Amino acid sequence: METVDYDLVIIGGGPAGLTAGLYAARARLNVIMIEKVAPGGQVLITDLIENYPGFPEGISGPDLTDRLVAQAKQFGLPIESEEVQSLDLTGPVKKVILADRIIKTHAIIIASGASPNTLNVGEERFKGKGLSYCATCDGPFFRDKDVVAVGGGDTAVQESIFLTKFARKVYLVHRRDQLRAAKILQERALSNEKIEFVWDSVVTGLDGFFGVDNVHVKNVKTGEVRTIKADGCFIWIGIVPNGDFIGETLKRDEWGFVITDAKMATSVPGVFAAGDVRDTPLRQIATAVGDAAIAAYSAEHYIENMKS
Ligand SMILES: Cc1cc2nc3c(=O)[nH]c(=O)nc-3n(C[C@H](O)[C@H](O)[C@H](O)COP(=O)(O)OP(=O)(O)OC[C@H]3O[C@@H](n4cnc5c(N)ncnc54)[C@H](O)[C@@H]3O)c2cc1C
């Protein structure tokens, strides 16, 4: 059998990767996690998590990250700070390609998560200058200012409510006439006097000199165009998978999310996926960690079979 560097490589250190790492390290697999930014993933930019079981008071994203990392490290999970560039999945030994070396492994768990969608209205120029995808990170800069938030799902509504702690007013622009968010979040947002809903509308552009000064909005039903004077614009309109490194070998859905079966196995034996990167009806911390436990368990069995 060709030699390998590790039994298992976990790509990504969000809740899915850290949970897979915890399970794999406890199973005494020869495992490594590769994370390109910092462990925590999207949780790091989340203010308050109210729906992760076991924390009735809620928990902040950074606090939950600290706990996940501590628990995985307690069982000896090595975490390396590198970006996976590509994968070679052609042989029984898989290759994980980094900038300066290639790691050979029996199995891989892809837990690279997802990133926020962009509006494609030239917002690149305003990133860090009034345009943001993270209320926790940037909300405090907008104390007593007016901001626009875009979206209608859980994240958009939860984060808009959070923004009202700082902002004077939050215009919540949504392309439909009702929200998709959980009912409890809808109730809170609809009764929040600082939030003004701009229904049936899309953002068509931003302008400003040093940063965002105006957000241009169009009503998709009437065609009416409106300019909202605002110092900030927060965008929460869904996500795209972090999957550029995956290549063409694995089956993916039309948006690029990795297709798995109930054991989190992908179309290539020995390659598993967990969390937001996979084709799943719900992208949350609870679902990511559940996926990851199954993926690690499946990977363990795959590796045992390889070796026997
Ligand atoms: C603002 C916001 C608020 C949210 N609020 C909640 C909430 O209240 N409750 C809830 O349950 N969920 C919430 N979510 C969703 C939740 O954060 C995600 O579902 C969860 O983080 C998914 O975990 P993951 O591990 O699959 O992916 P991610 O958290 O996206 O982590 C993926 C990791 O992989 C790394 N990575 C990517 N590509 C590579 C590569 N090539 N090489 C190495 N590393 C790589 C990334 O740097 C990242 O750290 C929120 C999300 C956001 C953005």
The ligand as an SDF file (V2000), in Angstrom:
LIG
                    3D

 53 58  0  0  0  0  0  0  0  0999 V2000
  -23.6930   36.6770   10.2550 C   0  0  0  0  0  0  0  0  0  0  0  0
  -24.0510   35.2390   10.4620 C   0  0  0  0  0  0  0  0  0  0  0  0
  -24.8730   34.8740   11.5200 C   0  0  0  0  0  0  0  0  0  0  0  0
  -25.1910   33.5120   11.7350 C   0  0  0  0  0  0  0  0  0  0  0  0
  -25.9750   33.1870   12.8060 N   0  0  0  0  0  0  0  0  0  0  0  0
  -26.2250   31.8890   13.0750 C   0  0  0  0  0  0  0  0  0  0  0  0
  -26.9870   31.5080   14.2320 C   0  0  0  0  0  0  0  0  0  0  0  0
  -27.4300   32.3590   15.0190 O   0  0  0  0  0  0  0  0  0  0  0  0
  -27.2200   30.1750   14.4440 N   0  0  0  0  0  0  0  0  0  0  0  0
  -26.7370   29.2060   13.6090 C   0  0  0  0  0  0  0  0  0  0  0  0
  -26.9540   28.0200   13.8830 O   0  0  0  0  0  0  0  0  0  0  0  0
  -26.0270   29.5400   12.4980 N   0  0  0  0  0  0  0  0  0  0  0  0
  -25.7610   30.8460   12.2050 C   0  0  0  0  0  0  0  0  0  0  0  0
  -25.0540   31.1840   11.0890 N   0  0  0  0  0  0  0  0  0  0  0  0
  -24.6480   30.1130   10.1530 C   0  0  0  0  0  0  0  0  0  0  0  0
  -23.4590   29.3260   10.7050 C   0  0  0  0  0  0  0  0  0  0  0  0
  -22.4300   30.2260   11.0720 O   0  0  0  0  0  0  0  0  0  0  0  0
  -22.9680   28.3380    9.6440 C   0  0  0  0  0  0  0  0  0  0  0  0
  -24.0170   27.4850    9.2750 O   0  0  0  0  0  0  0  0  0  0  0  0
  -21.7910   27.5070   10.1650 C   0  0  0  0  0  0  0  0  0  0  0  0
  -20.7140   28.3440   10.5370 O   0  0  0  0  0  0  0  0  0  0  0  0
  -21.3270   26.5220    9.1120 C   0  0  0  0  0  0  0  0  0  0  0  0
  -20.1930   25.8610    9.5930 O   0  0  0  0  0  0  0  0  0  0  0  0
  -19.1110   25.2160    8.5960 P   0  0  0  0  0  0  0  0  0  0  0  0
  -18.0450   24.6730    9.4760 O   0  0  0  0  0  0  0  0  0  0  0  0
  -19.7940   24.3140    7.6570 O   0  0  0  0  0  0  0  0  0  0  0  0
  -18.5580   26.4050    7.6960 O   0  0  0  0  0  0  0  0  0  0  0  0
  -17.8530   27.8000    8.0340 P   0  0  0  0  0  0  0  0  0  0  0  0
  -18.2940   28.3240    9.3460 O   0  0  0  0  0  0  0  0  0  0  0  0
  -18.0600   28.6280    6.8130 O   0  0  0  0  0  0  0  0  0  0  0  0
  -16.2990   27.4260    8.1670 O   0  0  0  0  0  0  0  0  0  0  0  0
  -15.5490   27.0110    7.0470 C   0  0  0  0  0  0  0  0  0  0  0  0
  -14.0700   27.2380    7.3060 C   0  0  0  0  0  0  0  0  0  0  0  0
  -13.3110   26.6890    6.2070 O   0  0  0  0  0  0  0  0  0  0  0  0
  -12.2220   27.5500    5.9260 C   0  0  0  0  0  0  0  0  0  0  0  0
  -11.8010   27.3420    4.5260 N   0  0  0  0  0  0  0  0  0  0  0  0
  -12.4940   27.6410    3.4000 C   0  0  0  0  0  0  0  0  0  0  0  0
  -11.7770   27.3120    2.3000 N   0  0  0  0  0  0  0  0  0  0  0  0
  -10.6020   26.8100    2.7450 C   0  0  0  0  0  0  0  0  0  0  0  0
   -9.4260   26.3390    2.0820 C   0  0  0  0  0  0  0  0  0  0  0  0
   -9.3180   26.3130    0.7400 N   0  0  0  0  0  0  0  0  0  0  0  0
   -8.3840   25.9050    2.8450 N   0  0  0  0  0  0  0  0  0  0  0  0
   -8.4610   25.9190    4.2010 C   0  0  0  0  0  0  0  0  0  0  0  0
   -9.5530   26.4010    4.8780 N   0  0  0  0  0  0  0  0  0  0  0  0
  -10.6030   26.8170    4.1610 C   0  0  0  0  0  0  0  0  0  0  0  0
  -12.7820   28.9470    6.1760 C   0  0  0  0  0  0  0  0  0  0  0  0
  -11.7430   29.8890    6.4310 O   0  0  0  0  0  0  0  0  0  0  0  0
  -13.6850   28.7200    7.3940 C   0  0  0  0  0  0  0  0  0  0  0  0
  -12.9900   28.9530    8.6060 O   0  0  0  0  0  0  0  0  0  0  0  0
  -24.7040   32.5220   10.8590 C   0  0  0  0  0  0  0  0  0  0  0  0
  -23.8730   32.9060    9.7790 C   0  0  0  0  0  0  0  0  0  0  0  0
  -23.5420   34.2330    9.5820 C   0  0  0  0  0  0  0  0  0  0  0  0
  -22.6470   34.6460    8.4280 C   0  0  0  0  0  0  0  0  0  0  0  0
  1  2  1  0
  2  3  1  0
  2 52  2  0
  3  4  2  0
  4  5  1  0
  4 50  1  0
  5  6  2  0
  6  7  1  0
  6 13  1  0
  7  8  2  0
  7  9  1  0
  9 10  1  0
 10 11  2  0
 10 12  1  0
 12 13  2  0
 13 14  1  0
 14 15  1  0
 14 50  1  0
 15 16  1  0
 16 17  1  0
 16 18  1  0
 18 19  1  0
 18 20  1  0
 20 21  1  0
 20 22  1  0
 22 23  1  0
 23 24  1  0
 24 25  2  0
 24 26  1  0
 24 27  1  0
 27 28  1  0
 28 29  2  0
 28 30  1  0
 28 31  1  0
 31 32  1  0
 32 33  1  0
 33 34  1  0
 33 48  1  0
 34 35  1  0
 35 36  1  0
 35 46  1  0
 36 37  1  0
 36 45  1  0
 37 38  2  0
 38 39  1  0
 39 40  1  0
 39 45  2  0
 40 41  1  0
 40 42  2  0
 42 43  1  0
 43 44  2  0
 44 45  1  0
 46 47  1  0
 46 48  1  0
 48 49  1  0
 50 51  2  0
 51 52  1  0
 52 53  1  0
M  END
$$$$
